[in-house]
Amino acid sequence: MQPNSSQEGTHLRNGLSLTLQAELPSRTTPSGAAGTIHSDANERHPTSDADPTDSADLDSGEPTTSLSELRCLFRWFQKSLPFLIILSAKLVLQHALGLAVGVGLFTTFLDVNQSIQTQVFLQACHAKLHCVWLLLLLVSSTLLLSYTFLPQTLYNCLVFLSPTFEPLGFWEVLWAVGITNFIIKFLCMGIKCLLLLLPASLLNYRAQGRWLLLSEELAQVYQAAAPVPLWFRYLVTYQEADGNPALTVGVLLALLYLILKLLGLYGQCKSLLKTVRIVLKSEHTGTAATRSQCMEAGDVCPICQGEYREPQSLICQHIICDQCIALWFNREKSCPLCPTVITEKVYKWKDGATSAYLQIY
């Protein structure tokens, strides 16, 4: 009996071990599958996380590219700076005379222009001797300039003729146009000095402002028209590679230039006609104030802080000297004491100023 029981125990143990061995792969397989799924999820997870990073790189790509281009440009400028300095020094030495003349003319223009505006502002108190000195300075500068460059006959440009330049290149045209522009400015300022020298009995301060405005408008039209023959001749003469002149391209360029110039001159001529109408008709900004009105206002002009001289009553009922209000409306539209608009337009050239704009085309 004992052997049989032992054999049965052995068979039971063998059966249990086989059962455990059979169940072990079945239990191991889900864990392996889970590991496989987990590894697949890990492989998919970085892919999903990489998308925002890539998009961020793409979004930040343009600024980075722009900064790199700016850095390259700055490095190129740093490396090229010594050569640019040498080239600039060469150009300055090559055109030293022209640059010196240009600086001298511009300095003279600024000084005389400011002096004329000061004398116009002083009205009846302006110094006539100072105006004579300014006139002599302008005349002597113009004559000296014309005599110094007499072989070039730059004075021909004043009558719409070409100077004696052969060949007529770009720099030669630019030189002639610039000198002509300054000469016209000097002539205009000389006329303004003559207007200041006229006695008040012939030209009062209101008429003086209108004539100063007209002289400036005429000078600007003259300055715009003077360069036309020079640039037309330069544009028409177009050289081909073999040295032969090609008139077809040159004529087209010159015609385009003329069209643009005529459009500009049309606008300036309209402004000139308006100025002529202003000169022909006297502009009134108010009526003569009575003695009682002056007494109510305090007998003191609010602008010059002195006694009233030819007081004017504006539409806002403020009392101001006629000279003071005339100077005020050269730059402003409204009353100096309130925001009431008195005039429709400000004519800035009535104060004797000359435009500093250099008309080079």
C-alpha positions as CSV (number, residue, x, y, z in Angstrom):
1,M,0.0,0.0,0.0
2,Q,2.8,2.4,0.8
3,P,4.4,2.1,-2.6
4,N,1.2,2.8,-4.4
5,S,0.6,6.0,-2.3
6,S,4.1,7.2,-3.0
7,Q,3.7,6.6,-6.7
8,E,0.4,8.5,-6.7
9,G,2.1,11.4,-4.9
10,T,4.9,11.4,-7.5
11,H,2.3,11.5,-10.3
12,L,0.5,14.3,-8.6
13,R,3.7,16.3,-8.2
14,N,4.6,15.7,-11.9
15,G,1.1,16.7,-12.9
16,L,1.2,19.9,-10.9
17,S,4.6,20.8,-12.3
18,L,3.4,20.3,-15.8
19,T,0.3,22.4,-15.0
20,L,2.5,25.2,-13.6
21,Q,4.8,25.0,-16.6
22,A,1.9,25.1,-18.9
23,E,0.4,28.1,-17.1
24,L,3.7,30.0,-16.9
25,P,4.0,30.8,-20.6
26,S,0.4,31.8,-20.7
27,R,1.0,34.3,-17.9
28,T,4.3,35.4,-19.4
29,T,2.8,36.1,-22.7
30,P,0.5,39.0,-21.6
31,S,3.4,40.7,-19.8
32,G,5.5,40.4,-22.9
33,A,2.7,41.9,-24.9
34,A,2.3,44.7,-22.4
35,G,6.0,45.3,-22.7
36,T,5.7,45.4,-26.5
37,I,2.7,47.8,-26.3
38,H,4.6,49.9,-23.8
39,S,7.7,50.0,-26.0
40,D,5.5,50.9,-29.0
41,A,3.9,53.7,-26.9
42,N,7.3,54.9,-26.0
43,E,8.4,54.9,-29.6
44,R,5.2,56.8,-30.6
45,H,5.5,59.3,-27.7
46,P,8.7,61.0,-28.7
47,T,7.3,61.3,-32.2
48,S,4.3,63.2,-30.8
49,D,6.5,65.4,-28.6
50,A,8.8,66.3,-31.5
51,D,6.1,68.0,-33.5
52,P,5.9,71.2,-31.3
53,T,9.7,71.4,-31.2
54,D,9.9,71.2,-35.0
55,S,7.2,73.8,-35.4
56,A,8.9,76.1,-32.9
57,D,12.1,75.7,-34.8
58,L,10.3,76.6,-38.0
59,D,8.6,79.6,-36.4
60,S,11.9,80.9,-35.1
61,G,13.8,80.3,-38.3
62,E,13.0,83.6,-40.0
63,P,14.3,85.9,-37.1
64,T,17.4,83.7,-36.8
65,T,18.0,84.0,-40.5
66,S,17.5,87.8,-40.4
67,L,19.9,88.2,-37.5
68,S,22.5,86.1,-39.2
69,E,22.2,88.2,-42.4
70,L,22.5,91.4,-40.3
71,R,25.6,89.9,-38.6
72,C,27.1,89.1,-42.0
73,L,26.4,92.6,-43.3
74,F,27.9,94.1,-40.2
75,R,31.0,92.0,-40.5
76,W,31.3,93.0,-44.2
77,F,31.0,96.6,-43.3
78,Q,33.7,96.2,-40.6
79,K,36.0,94.5,-43.1
80,S,35.3,97.1,-45.8
81,L,35.4,100.2,-43.6
82,P,39.2,100.9,-44.2
83,F,38.7,100.7,-47.9
84,L,35.6,102.9,-47.8
85,I,37.6,105.5,-45.8
86,I,40.4,105.4,-48.4
87,L,37.9,105.7,-51.2
88,S,36.1,108.6,-49.5
89,A,39.4,110.4,-49.0
90,K,40.2,109.9,-52.7
91,L,36.8,111.3,-53.7
92,V,37.2,114.3,-51.4
93,L,40.7,115.1,-52.7
94,Q,39.5,114.6,-56.3
95,H,36.6,117.0,-55.8
96,A,38.1,119.2,-53.1
97,L,37.6,122.5,-55.1
98,G,33.9,121.7,-55.8
99,L,33.2,120.7,-52.2
100,A,34.9,123.8,-50.8
101,V,32.9,126.0,-53.2
102,G,29.7,124.2,-52.3
103,V,30.3,124.6,-48.5
104,G,31.2,128.2,-48.9
105,L,28.1,129.0,-51.0
106,F,25.8,127.2,-48.6
107,T,27.2,128.9,-45.6
108,T,26.8,132.3,-47.3
109,F,23.2,131.4,-48.2
110,L,22.3,130.5,-44.6
111,D,23.9,133.6,-43.1
112,V,22.3,136.0,-45.6
113,N,18.9,134.3,-45.4
114,Q,18.8,134.5,-41.7
115,S,19.8,138.2,-41.8
116,I,17.1,139.1,-44.3
117,Q,14.4,137.4,-42.1
118,T,15.7,139.4,-39.1
119,Q,15.5,142.7,-41.1
120,V,12.0,141.9,-42.3
121,F,10.9,141.2,-38.7
122,L,12.2,144.6,-37.5
123,Q,9.9,146.3,-40.1
124,A,10.5,150.1,-39.9
125,C,13.4,149.6,-37.4
126,H,15.5,147.6,-39.8
127,A,19.0,148.8,-40.6
128,K,19.3,149.9,-44.2
129,L,23.1,149.9,-44.0
130,H,23.0,146.2,-43.1
131,C,20.7,145.6,-46.1
132,V,23.3,147.4,-48.3
133,W,26.0,145.2,-46.9
134,L,24.0,142.0,-47.6
135,L,23.4,143.2,-51.2
136,L,27.1,143.9,-51.8
137,L,28.0,140.5,-50.3
138,L,25.6,138.7,-52.7
139,V,26.7,140.6,-55.8
140,S,30.4,140.2,-55.0
141,S,29.9,136.4,-54.4
142,T,28.1,136.0,-57.6
143,L,30.6,137.9,-59.7
144,L,33.6,136.2,-58.0
145,L,32.1,132.8,-58.7
146,S,31.4,133.6,-62.4
147,Y,34.9,135.0,-62.8
148,T,36.6,132.1,-61.2
149,F,34.9,129.6,-63.5
150,L,34.8,131.8,-66.5
151,P,36.2,129.2,-68.9
152,Q,33.2,127.0,-68.1
153,T,30.7,129.7,-69.0
154,L,28.4,128.7,-66.2
155,Y,26.5,131.9,-66.7
156,N,25.0,130.4,-69.9
157,C,22.8,128.2,-67.6
158,L,21.0,131.3,-66.4
159,V,19.6,131.9,-70.0
160,F,18.9,128.2,-70.6
161,L,22.1,127.5,-72.6
162,S,24.7,124.8,-72.0
163,P,28.1,125.5,-70.5
164,T,31.3,124.6,-72.4
165,F,31.8,121.1,-71.0
166,E,33.2,118.4,-73.3
167,P,32.1,115.7,-72.7
168,L,29.0,116.7,-70.6
169,G,29.1,113.9,-68.0
170,F,27.0,113.3,-64.9
171,W,29.4,115.1,-62.5
172,E,29.7,118.1,-64.9
173,V,25.9,118.4,-65.1
174,L,25.5,118.1,-61.3
175,W,28.2,120.8,-60.9
176,A,26.6,123.2,-63.3
177,V,23.1,122.7,-61.9
178,G,24.2,123.2,-58.3
179,I,26.2,126.5,-59.1
180,T,23.2,127.8,-61.2
181,N,20.8,127.1,-58.3
182,F,22.9,129.0,-55.8
183,I,23.3,132.0,-58.2
184,I,19.5,132.2,-58.7
185,K,19.1,132.1,-54.9
186,F,21.6,134.9,-54.5
187,L,19.7,136.9,-57.1
188,C,16.4,136.4,-55.4
189,M,17.9,137.5,-52.0
190,G,19.4,140.5,-53.7
191,I,15.9,141.5,-54.9
192,K,14.6,141.1,-51.3
193,C,17.4,143.4,-50.1
194,L,16.3,146.0,-52.6
195,L,12.7,145.7,-51.4
196,L,13.9,146.4,-47.9
197,L,15.8,149.5,-49.0
198,L,12.6,151.1,-50.5
199,P,11.1,153.7,-48.2
200,A,7.8,153.0,-46.4
201,S,6.1,155.7,-48.4
202,L,6.5,153.6,-51.6
203,L,6.2,150.2,-50.1
204,N,4.4,149.6,-46.7
205,Y,5.0,146.5,-44.7
206,R,1.8,144.7,-46.0
207,A,2.8,145.3,-49.6
208,Q,6.4,144.5,-48.8
209,G,5.3,141.0,-47.6
210,R,3.3,140.4,-50.7
211,W,6.2,141.4,-53.0
212,L,8.6,139.2,-50.9
213,L,6.2,136.3,-51.5
214,L,6.1,137.0,-55.2
215,S,9.8,137.2,-55.6
216,E,10.3,133.9,-53.9
217,E,7.7,132.1,-56.0
218,L,9.2,133.5,-59.2
219,A,12.7,132.3,-58.0
220,Q,11.4,128.8,-57.3
221,V,9.9,128.5,-60.8
222,Y,13.1,129.8,-62.3
223,Q,15.2,127.3,-60.3
224,A,12.9,124.5,-61.4
225,A,13.2,125.4,-65.1
226,A,17.0,126.3,-65.3
227,P,18.3,122.6,-65.1
228,V,16.1,121.4,-68.0
229,P,18.5,122.0,-70.9
230,L,21.4,120.5,-69.1
231,W,19.6,117.3,-68.1
232,F,17.9,117.0,-71.5
233,R,21.3,117.2,-73.3
234,Y,22.8,114.7,-70.9
235,L,19.9,112.2,-71.3
236,V,19.7,112.5,-75.1
237,T,23.4,111.7,-75.5
238,Y,23.5,108.0,-74.8
239,Q,26.7,106.0,-75.7
240,E,26.6,102.4,-76.8
241,A,29.2,99.9,-76.0
242,D,31.1,100.5,-79.2
243,G,31.1,104.3,-78.6
244,N,28.5,105.3,-81.1
245,P,25.6,107.5,-79.8
246,A,22.3,105.8,-79.5
247,L,19.6,108.4,-79.9
248,T,16.6,106.2,-79.5
249,V,17.2,105.3,-75.9
250,G,18.4,108.8,-75.1
251,V,15.3,110.4,-76.6
252,L,13.0,108.2,-74.6
253,L,14.8,109.0,-71.4
254,A,14.7,112.7,-72.2
255,L,11.0,112.6,-73.0
256,L,10.2,110.9,-69.7
257,Y,12.2,113.6,-67.9
258,L,10.4,116.3,-69.8
259,I,7.0,114.8,-68.8
260,L,7.9,114.7,-65.1
261,K,9.3,118.2,-65.3
262,L,6.3,119.6,-67.0
263,L,4.0,118.1,-64.4
264,G,6.1,119.7,-61.6
265,L,6.2,123.1,-63.4
266,Y,2.4,123.0,-63.8
267,G,1.9,122.8,-60.0
268,Q,4.4,125.6,-59.4
269,C,2.8,127.8,-62.0
270,K,-0.6,127.3,-60.4
271,S,1.0,128.4,-57.1
272,L,2.5,131.4,-58.8
273,L,-0.8,132.5,-60.3
274,K,-2.4,132.4,-56.8
275,T,0.5,134.5,-55.5
276,V,-0.1,137.1,-58.3
277,R,-3.7,137.3,-57.3
278,I,-2.7,137.9,-53.7
279,V,-0.3,140.7,-54.7
280,L,-3.0,142.4,-56.9
281,K,-5.6,142.4,-54.1
282,S,-5.0,143.8,-50.6
283,E,-5.8,141.4,-47.8
284,H,-7.6,142.7,-44.8
285,T,-7.6,140.7,-41.5
286,G,-9.7,143.2,-39.5
287,T,-11.1,146.7,-39.2
288,A,-9.6,149.8,-37.7
289,A,-10.3,149.9,-33.9
290,T,-11.8,152.9,-32.3
291,R,-10.4,154.8,-29.4
292,S,-12.9,153.4,-27.0
293,Q,-12.1,149.9,-28.0
294,C,-8.4,150.5,-27.4
295,M,-9.1,151.9,-24.0
296,E,-11.2,148.9,-23.1
297,A,-8.3,146.6,-24.3
298,G,-5.8,148.5,-22.0
299,D,-4.0,150.8,-24.6
300,V,-1.2,148.1,-24.8
301,C,-0.6,145.8,-27.7
302,P,-0.5,142.2,-26.4
303,I,2.2,141.3,-28.9
304,C,4.7,144.1,-28.8
305,Q,3.7,145.3,-25.3
306,G,3.8,148.9,-26.5
307,E,1.2,151.6,-27.4
308,Y,-1.1,150.8,-30.2
309,R,0.0,151.8,-33.7
310,E,-2.7,151.6,-36.2
311,P,-4.8,149.2,-34.1
312,Q,-6.9,146.6,-35.8
313,S,-10.0,144.9,-34.4
314,L,-10.1,141.3,-35.5
315,I,-13.3,139.3,-36.0
316,C,-12.8,137.9,-32.5
317,Q,-12.9,141.5,-31.1
318,H,-9.2,141.4,-30.0
319,I,-7.2,144.6,-30.6
320,I,-3.7,144.3,-32.0
321,C,-1.3,146.6,-33.9
322,D,-1.5,146.4,-37.6
323,Q,2.2,145.6,-38.0
324,C,2.2,143.0,-35.3
325,I,-0.8,141.2,-36.7
326,A,0.7,141.3,-40.2
327,L,3.9,139.6,-38.9
328,W,1.8,137.1,-37.0
329,F,-0.2,136.0,-39.9
330,N,2.9,135.4,-41.9
331,R,3.2,132.1,-39.9
332,E,-0.1,131.5,-38.2
333,K,-3.8,131.3,-39.2
334,S,-5.5,132.0,-35.9
335,C,-5.6,134.9,-33.5
336,P,-2.6,135.1,-31.2
337,L,-5.0,135.4,-28.2
338,C,-7.6,132.8,-29.0
339,P,-8.1,129.8,-31.4
340,T,-10.3,131.8,-33.8
341,V,-9.1,131.2,-37.4
342,I,-8.6,134.6,-39.2
343,T,-6.9,133.7,-42.5
344,E,-7.4,130.6,-44.7
345,K,-3.8,130.0,-45.6
346,V,-0.4,130.9,-44.3
347,Y,2.1,132.3,-46.8
348,K,5.4,131.6,-45.2
349,W,7.6,133.4,-47.7
350,K,6.2,136.8,-46.6
351,D,8.8,136.9,-43.8
352,G,11.6,137.2,-46.3
353,A,12.8,133.6,-46.1
354,T,14.3,131.8,-49.1
355,S,13.9,128.1,-49.7
356,A,17.0,126.1,-48.9
357,Y,15.9,123.3,-51.2
358,L,18.5,122.5,-53.8
359,Q,16.8,122.0,-57.2
360,I,19.2,119.5,-58.9
361,Y,16.9,118.1,-61.6
